[in-house]
Amino acid sequence: MDVSGRRQRLIEEIQRTTAEALVVSKPVNLRWLCGFTGSSGSLLVLPNGPMVLFTDGRYEEQAQLE
């Protein structure tokens, strides 16, 4: 799954707006953006590029692998 191109396009779209950040929490969108297949998580996307996946301890190993 090539998620790097998807992430870059999203970051470019955020940069075109006045948004300070985007939070993604719907599981299908998390999988599309970063490959995470767990049922609980949120992704913080900042306009300057960093993305941070937040999830609970049940998914710690899975999040690191995916």
Residue frames relative to the residue before (quaternion, step in Angstrom):
aa qw qx qy qz dx dy dz
M 1.0000 0.0000 0.0000 0.0000 0.00 0.00 0.00
D 0.2333 -0.7852 0.5614 0.1176 3.59 -0.65 1.12
V 0.0277 -0.8370 0.5461 -0.0215 3.56 -0.01 1.30
S 0.5352 0.6559 -0.4130 0.3359 3.61 1.13 -0.45
G 0.6577 0.4983 -0.3137 0.4698 3.61 0.96 -0.76
R 0.6272 0.5320 -0.3289 0.4642 3.57 1.05 -0.76
R 0.6549 0.5091 -0.3094 0.4650 3.56 0.94 -0.93
Q 0.6622 0.5133 -0.3166 0.4446 3.58 0.88 -0.88
R 0.6484 0.5067 -0.3211 0.4688 3.60 0.96 -0.81
L 0.6415 0.5159 -0.3234 0.4666 3.59 1.00 -0.79
I 0.6473 0.5121 -0.3199 0.4652 3.60 0.91 -0.88
E 0.6467 0.5148 -0.3202 0.4628 3.59 0.95 -0.82
E 0.6438 0.5087 -0.3191 0.4742 3.59 1.02 -0.75
I 0.6404 0.5102 -0.3275 0.4716 3.60 0.96 -0.81
Q 0.6495 0.5290 -0.3182 0.4439 3.60 0.97 -0.82
R 0.6427 0.5279 -0.3207 0.4533 3.60 1.15 -0.55
T 0.6860 0.4417 -0.2727 0.5099 3.57 1.26 -0.27
T 0.5459 -0.5837 0.4720 0.3722 3.54 -1.32 -0.18
A 0.3760 0.7443 -0.4762 0.2790 3.58 1.28 0.20
E 0.3746 -0.7216 0.5412 0.2148 3.55 -1.08 0.76
A 0.7865 -0.0819 0.0723 0.6079 3.58 1.21 -0.47
L 0.2151 -0.7311 0.6268 0.1626 3.52 -1.36 0.16
V 0.1479 -0.7636 0.6223 0.0887 3.55 -1.01 0.84
V 0.1207 -0.7804 0.6128 0.0285 3.54 -0.83 1.09
S 0.0082 0.8373 -0.5459 0.0300 3.59 -0.71 1.01
K 0.5411 0.6069 -0.4210 0.4020 3.62 1.17 -0.25
P 0.5283 -0.6879 0.3904 0.3087 3.62 -0.63 1.09
V 0.6540 0.5109 -0.3329 0.4476 3.61 0.91 -0.78
N 0.6654 0.4854 -0.3004 0.4811 3.60 1.06 -0.69
L 0.5993 0.5444 -0.3544 0.4678 3.59 1.09 -0.64
R 0.6598 0.5019 -0.3110 0.4647 3.55 0.92 -0.89
W 0.6656 0.5122 -0.3045 0.4493 3.59 0.94 -0.88
L 0.7389 0.4420 -0.2329 0.4521 3.59 0.96 -0.88
C 0.8472 0.1083 -0.0289 0.5193 3.59 0.90 -0.80
G 0.5530 -0.6510 0.3835 0.3512 3.59 1.23 0.00
F 0.4759 0.6737 -0.4443 0.3497 3.60 1.26 0.02
T 0.1804 -0.8303 0.5238 0.0611 3.59 -0.68 1.11
G 0.4160 0.7117 -0.4713 0.3135 3.60 1.23 0.15
S 0.5233 -0.6635 0.4477 0.2925 3.56 -1.25 0.37
S 0.7728 0.2551 -0.1531 0.5607 3.60 1.23 -0.07
G 0.4373 0.6742 -0.5100 0.3069 3.55 -0.65 1.11
S 0.1629 -0.7463 0.6338 0.1220 3.53 -1.35 0.21
L 0.2116 -0.7659 0.5984 0.1026 3.53 -1.11 0.77
L 0.1980 -0.7582 0.6137 0.0962 3.55 -0.82 1.07
V 0.0788 -0.7949 0.6016 -0.0013 3.56 -0.70 1.16
L 0.1543 -0.7959 0.5831 0.0527 3.57 -0.71 1.14
P 0.5887 -0.6275 0.3756 0.3443 3.61 -1.00 0.72
N 0.6856 0.4646 -0.3048 0.4703 3.61 1.11 -0.43
G 0.7576 -0.4631 0.1839 0.4217 3.56 1.23 0.41
P 0.6558 0.5230 -0.3665 0.4025 3.64 0.81 -0.72
M 0.0892 -0.7488 0.6543 0.0564 3.52 -1.17 0.74
V 0.0959 -0.7927 0.6013 0.0293 3.55 -0.96 0.89
L 0.2289 -0.7620 0.5942 0.1183 3.56 -0.82 1.04
F 0.1178 -0.7742 0.6205 0.0419 3.54 -0.85 1.05
T 0.1765 0.7573 -0.6142 0.1348 3.54 -0.91 0.94
D 0.5460 -0.6187 0.4316 0.3643 3.57 -1.18 0.20
G 0.7658 -0.4393 0.2558 0.3938 3.53 -1.35 0.27
R 0.5551 0.6147 -0.3986 0.3940 3.60 1.14 -0.48
Y 0.7707 0.3617 -0.1678 0.4970 3.57 1.10 -0.70
E 0.2999 0.7966 -0.4887 0.1915 3.60 1.23 0.18
E 0.7115 0.4360 -0.2615 0.4851 3.59 0.75 -0.99
Q 0.6488 0.5290 -0.3113 0.4498 3.57 0.94 -0.91
A 0.6575 0.5163 -0.3103 0.4526 3.59 0.91 -0.89
Q 0.6546 0.5037 -0.3138 0.4683 3.59 0.99 -0.77
L 0.6769 0.4953 -0.2900 0.4610 3.59 1.00 -0.77
E 0.7380 0.4133 -0.2249 0.4837 3.55 0.94 -0.89
